[in-house]
Amino acid sequence: MAQLAAGDDYRMRSGGGGGYGDPHARPAAVVADDVRLGYVSVKAAKELYRVVVDAVTFVVDEKGTRRLREGGRIKAKSPRTKSKQTAARRQSR
């Protein structure tokens, strides 16, 4: 653990915050830089940003990225969807 004295400054940088905007619209080169700097993993780049990055060279696989991004958005289920389905099942009993 760091020991700080009165008047010392402490600065911390981290990635993976809430972010701003659609993660799939983030430029692939910027995501690759985030991977290179250790802010996100290769797996997170692919799953969260839909960017395929080589784990050794940190080069973007343009074809793989295009294929992922053209696949359309993954729509999250609304929390209410499950409860509506459950209610419908209960009524049909």
LINFEN-V587154 format. One line per field, one symbol per residue. phi: phi as a letter, one per 20 degrees, with the letter a starting at -180 (. if undefined). A space follows every 10 residues. Layout:
phi->???
This chain:
phi->.fdddgnfdc ccdbdnffmb nfffefggff fffffgenfc egffgffedl cecffeemef effffffffe fnfeefffgf gfffffffff fef
